[in-house]
Amino acid sequence: MLRHELDEVGVFVNGQVSCIFVVALLDIVVAGAWYALFKPVNRRLSATAAWVISLGLFGIYLVLIGYLAFRSGFMAKTVR
């Protein structure tokens, strides 16, 4: 009985690790998309934002993307 329970826990942990890898890969894809979108606004800052999200520093990433969105002429400006 104990061996069966340990096997179930192993499958659960393997699933969690797999999900973390999928999230990391999707973060890289999203970072590349944000970089491509905001490159015309500020290439250096856009690259910094893409690098920061790939490191997992999500708060700094959101501030940088928010700044780039505010500065761009093609994003909706709801707060002025």
Secondary structure, 3 states (H helix, E strand, C coil): CHHHHHHHHHHHHHHHHHHHHHHHHHHHHHHHHHHHHHCCCCHHHHHHHHHHHHHCCHHHHHHHHHHHHHHCCCCCCCCC
